[in-house]
């Protein structure tokens, strides 16, 4: 979505298959940066970005230290290359320490690296989990299944070099490009819908992905109690009525002032219209003060 690295003589990203030709265009269209090695044979790489959303950062460190250097050190483990860190136990500890929808957790690169929008949808569908379910409501078994699904989807996509034409037929990826207000029927007969979760458009299959717990227990309790107990509600209602009474009084005062203003305007000549308009304003305060005293 924000640019691509092209290596001269090598095929580009498989999600947009393009035959490699000896006389291919070089540098590629919309290139922003070109790098060349001083080795023989020479290797050329170019960064192309039509929308200019991408950024390049040059880091001066040894290759083996790249992941422990900013900015990669701020990222979470990669499910494909960091399997020794990305364990089911590690994932459970991270998930239960948060209180956010699981879709938002998966998209957070500081938690797990490399899971974007479509990957998170595929993972949750494979794990039969709803994207809106809160992380602190997950059982150990649910997290273990989520861990397996993350490994399966990420490893499969990498093994296929991102060539979407080779993705399994049952994956949502093969159908998510068709956006419709109505539900989309998958080959297995299930309906797929779109929801907005974590500010992203999300594919969900309601018949498969069900929330075991709709909301955390604390939220449910607040919702049932309305955020206030019965005694608090009794105290609030009289205040609301008093406020309405005061508002009625103000409306009444305004009607009196308006009537007086109209009368004064009629009596005064056009040359004194300005004075006529200012006079009622002065009376507004008197009328209000008089009414306040009478109420006291």
C-alpha positions as CSV (number, residue, x, y, z in Angstrom):
1,X,0.0,0.0,0.0
2,X,2.9,2.3,0.5
3,X,5.6,1.4,-2.0
4,X,7.7,-1.6,-2.9
5,X,11.3,-2.6,-3.1
6,X,12.3,-3.8,-6.6
7,X,15.5,-5.7,-7.3
8,X,16.7,-5.5,-10.9
9,X,16.3,-8.8,-12.8
10,X,14.0,-10.3,-10.1
11,X,10.2,-10.6,-10.2
12,X,8.2,-8.1,-8.2
13,X,5.6,-8.8,-5.6
14,X,3.5,-11.9,-6.4
15,X,0.3,-10.2,-5.4
16,X,0.7,-8.4,-8.7
17,X,2.5,-11.0,-10.9
18,X,4.6,-9.5,-13.6
19,X,6.9,-11.4,-16.0
20,X,10.5,-10.5,-15.7
21,X,12.1,-9.3,-19.0
22,X,15.7,-8.6,-19.8
23,X,14.7,-5.2,-21.1
24,X,12.4,-4.4,-18.3
25,X,12.0,-0.7,-17.4
26,X,14.7,0.5,-15.0
27,X,14.5,2.3,-12.9
28,X,10.9,1.3,-12.2
29,X,8.1,3.8,-12.5
30,X,7.6,6.1,-9.4
31,X,11.1,5.3,-8.1
32,X,12.2,7.4,-5.1
33,X,15.6,5.8,-4.2
34,X,18.1,3.5,-5.9
35,X,20.8,1.5,-4.2
36,X,23.7,-0.2,-5.8
37,X,26.3,-2.6,-4.4
38,X,30.0,-2.4,-5.1
39,X,30.2,-6.1,-5.6
40,X,30.5,-8.0,-8.9
41,X,28.1,-8.8,-10.3
42,X,26.4,-5.5,-9.2
43,X,23.0,-5.7,-7.5
44,X,20.6,-2.8,-7.9
45,X,17.5,-2.1,-5.8
46,X,15.0,0.6,-6.1
47,X,12.2,1.9,-3.8
48,X,9.1,2.9,-5.7
49,X,6.1,4.6,-4.2
50,X,3.4,6.3,-6.3
51,X,1.5,7.7,-3.3
52,X,4.6,8.8,-1.3
53,X,3.3,7.3,1.9
54,X,6.3,5.1,2.5
55,X,9.5,6.0,4.4
56,X,13.0,4.7,4.3
57,X,15.4,4.8,7.2
58,X,19.1,4.1,6.9
59,X,20.5,2.2,9.9
60,X,24.2,1.9,10.5
61,X,24.6,-1.5,12.2
62,X,25.7,-5.0,11.5
63,X,23.1,-7.2,9.8
64,X,22.7,-9.5,12.8
65,X,22.0,-6.5,15.1
66,X,19.2,-5.0,12.9
67,X,16.3,-6.3,15.1
68,X,17.8,-4.9,18.2
69,X,18.2,-1.5,16.7
70,X,15.6,1.3,16.4
71,X,13.0,1.2,14.9
72,X,12.7,-2.6,14.8
73,X,13.5,-3.0,18.4
74,X,10.1,-1.4,19.2
75,X,8.3,-4.1,17.2
76,X,7.0,-7.3,18.6
77,X,8.2,-10.8,17.6
78,X,7.6,-12.1,14.0
79,X,5.5,-15.3,14.0
80,X,7.6,-16.7,11.1
81,X,11.2,-16.0,12.2
82,X,10.8,-15.6,16.0
83,X,9.1,-18.9,16.8
84,X,11.3,-19.3,19.9
85,X,9.8,-16.1,21.3
86,X,6.3,-16.3,19.8
87,X,5.0,-19.2,21.9
88,X,1.4,-19.9,23.0
89,X,2.5,-19.0,26.6
90,X,4.0,-15.7,25.5
91,X,0.8,-14.9,23.5
92,X,-1.5,-15.7,26.4
93,X,0.4,-13.4,28.8
94,X,0.3,-10.6,26.3
95,X,-3.4,-11.0,25.4
96,X,-4.6,-11.2,29.0
97,X,-2.6,-8.2,30.0
98,X,-4.7,-6.0,27.6
99,X,-8.4,-5.0,27.4
100,X,-9.0,-4.3,23.8
101,X,-10.8,-5.9,20.9
102,X,-8.6,-8.8,19.6
103,X,-8.6,-7.3,16.1
104,X,-6.9,-4.2,17.4
105,X,-4.4,-6.3,19.4
106,X,-3.4,-8.2,16.3
107,X,-2.9,-5.0,14.3
108,X,-0.6,-3.5,16.9
109,X,2.9,-4.0,15.6
110,X,4.4,-3.4,19.0
111,X,2.7,-6.6,20.1
112,X,3.2,-8.8,17.0
113,X,5.1,-7.9,13.8
114,X,3.8,-8.5,10.3
115,X,0.0,-8.9,10.9
116,X,-1.9,-6.5,8.8
117,X,-5.6,-6.1,8.0
118,X,-6.3,-9.0,5.7
119,X,-4.0,-11.3,7.7
120,X,-5.8,-10.6,11.0
121,X,-9.2,-11.3,9.4
122,X,-7.9,-14.6,8.0
123,X,-6.4,-15.6,11.3
124,X,-9.6,-14.8,13.3
125,X,-11.7,-16.7,10.8
126,X,-9.4,-19.7,10.9
127,X,-9.5,-19.6,14.7
128,X,-13.3,-19.0,14.8
129,X,-13.0,-15.9,16.9
130,X,-14.9,-12.7,16.6
131,X,-12.8,-9.5,16.0
132,X,-14.7,-7.5,18.5
133,X,-14.2,-9.9,21.4
134,X,-12.1,-8.3,24.2
135,X,-8.7,-9.8,24.9
136,X,-9.3,-10.2,28.6
137,X,-12.2,-12.6,28.0
138,X,-10.2,-15.3,26.2
139,X,-9.6,-18.7,27.7
140,X,-6.3,-20.6,27.4
141,X,-7.8,-22.9,24.8
142,X,-9.0,-20.0,22.6
143,X,-5.5,-18.4,22.8
144,X,-3.8,-21.7,21.9
145,X,-6.1,-22.0,18.8
146,X,-5.3,-18.4,17.9
147,X,-1.6,-19.1,18.2
148,X,-1.9,-22.0,15.8
149,X,-4.0,-19.9,13.3
150,X,-1.4,-17.1,13.4
151,X,1.4,-19.6,12.6
152,X,-0.6,-21.3,9.9
153,X,-1.7,-18.2,8.0
154,X,1.6,-16.3,8.2
155,X,3.7,-19.3,7.3
156,X,1.5,-20.3,4.4
157,X,1.5,-16.8,3.0
158,X,5.3,-16.6,3.2
159,X,5.8,-20.1,1.8
160,X,3.7,-19.0,-1.2
161,X,5.8,-15.8,-1.5
162,X,2.6,-13.8,-1.2
163,X,1.2,-15.2,-4.4
164,X,-2.5,-14.8,-3.7
165,X,-3.5,-16.9,-6.7
166,X,-2.1,-19.9,-4.7
167,X,-3.9,-19.2,-1.4
168,X,-6.2,-21.9,-0.2
169,X,-9.7,-21.7,-1.7
170,X,-11.4,-21.5,1.7
171,X,-9.5,-18.3,2.7
172,X,-11.5,-15.1,3.0
173,X,-8.8,-13.3,1.0
174,X,-10.3,-14.8,-2.2
175,X,-13.6,-13.1,-1.5
176,X,-12.9,-9.9,0.5
177,X,-12.4,-7.8,-2.6
178,X,-16.1,-7.9,-3.3
179,X,-17.6,-5.1,-1.1
180,X,-21.4,-5.1,-0.7
181,X,-23.9,-3.9,1.9
182,X,-25.5,-7.3,1.6
183,X,-23.8,-10.4,2.9
184,X,-21.5,-12.2,0.5
185,X,-22.0,-16.0,0.2
186,X,-18.8,-18.1,0.4
187,X,-18.3,-21.3,-1.5
188,X,-19.2,-23.3,1.6
189,X,-22.6,-21.5,1.8
190,X,-21.6,-19.3,4.8
191,X,-22.3,-15.6,4.7
192,X,-19.5,-13.0,5.0
193,X,-20.2,-9.5,6.1
194,X,-18.1,-6.3,6.7
195,X,-17.7,-4.7,10.1
196,X,-15.6,-1.7,11.2
197,X,-13.3,-2.9,14.0
198,X,-10.3,-1.0,15.3
199,X,-11.0,1.6,12.6
200,X,-10.5,-1.0,9.9
201,X,-12.9,-2.7,7.5
202,X,-13.1,-6.3,8.7
203,X,-14.4,-9.4,7.1
204,X,-16.5,-11.6,9.4
205,X,-18.4,-14.8,9.0
206,X,-21.1,-14.6,11.8
207,X,-22.0,-18.3,11.6
208,X,-18.4,-19.3,12.4
209,X,-17.1,-16.4,14.4
210,X,-19.1,-16.0,17.6
211,X,-18.3,-14.0,20.7
212,X,-18.1,-16.4,23.7
213,X,-18.2,-13.4,26.0
214,X,-19.7,-10.2,24.5
215,X,-18.0,-7.8,26.9
216,X,-15.8,-7.9,30.0
217,X,-17.7,-8.6,33.2
218,X,-17.0,-5.1,34.5
219,X,-18.6,-3.5,31.5
220,X,-21.7,-5.8,31.7
221,X,-22.1,-4.8,35.4
222,X,-22.0,-1.1,34.5
223,X,-24.4,-1.6,31.7
224,X,-26.9,-3.4,33.8
225,X,-26.8,-0.8,36.6
226,X,-26.8,2.1,34.1
227,X,-23.7,3.4,35.8
228,X,-25.7,4.6,38.8
229,X,-27.5,2.9,41.7
230,X,-31.2,3.3,42.5
231,X,-30.6,5.9,45.2
232,X,-28.5,8.0,42.9
233,X,-31.2,8.0,40.3
234,X,-33.8,9.2,43.0
235,X,-31.5,12.1,43.8
236,X,-31.0,13.2,40.2
237,X,-34.7,13.3,39.1
238,X,-35.8,16.2,41.4
239,X,-32.8,18.3,40.2
240,X,-33.9,17.7,36.6
241,X,-37.4,18.9,37.4
242,X,-36.1,22.0,39.2
243,X,-34.0,22.8,36.2
244,X,-37.0,22.5,33.9
245,X,-38.9,24.9,36.1
246,X,-36.2,27.5,35.9
247,X,-36.1,27.1,32.1
248,X,-39.8,27.7,32.0
249,X,-39.4,30.8,34.0
250,X,-36.8,32.2,31.6
251,X,-39.0,31.5,28.6
252,X,-41.9,33.3,30.4
253,X,-39.6,36.4,31.0
254,X,-38.5,36.5,27.4
255,X,-42.1,36.5,26.2
256,X,-42.9,39.5,28.5
257,X,-39.8,41.4,27.4
258,X,-40.7,40.7,23.7
259,X,-44.2,42.1,24.1
260,X,-42.8,45.2,25.8
261,X,-40.2,45.6,23.1
262,X,-42.8,45.5,20.3
263,X,-45.0,48.0,22.1
264,X,-42.0,50.4,22.6
265,X,-41.0,50.1,19.0
266,X,-44.4,51.1,17.8
267,X,-44.6,54.1,20.1
268,X,-41.1,55.4,19.3
269,X,-40.2,57.1,16.0
270,X,-37.7,55.5,13.6
271,X,-35.0,57.9,14.7
272,X,-35.3,56.5,18.3
273,X,-35.4,52.8,17.2
274,X,-31.9,52.2,18.5
275,X,-32.9,53.4,22.0
276,X,-36.1,51.3,21.8
277,X,-34.0,48.2,21.2
278,X,-31.6,48.8,24.0
279,X,-34.3,49.6,26.6
280,X,-35.9,46.1,26.7
281,X,-32.4,44.6,27.2
282,X,-32.1,46.7,30.4
283,X,-35.5,45.5,31.5
284,X,-34.6,41.8,31.0
285,X,-32.3,42.0,34.0
286,X,-35.0,43.7,36.1
287,X,-37.7,41.2,35.1
288,X,-35.4,38.3,36.0
289,X,-34.3,39.9,39.3
290,X,-37.9,40.6,40.2
291,X,-38.9,37.0,39.4
292,X,-35.9,35.6,41.3
293,X,-36.9,37.6,44.4
294,X,-40.5,36.5,44.2
295,X,-39.4,32.8,44.0
296,X,-37.2,33.2,47.0
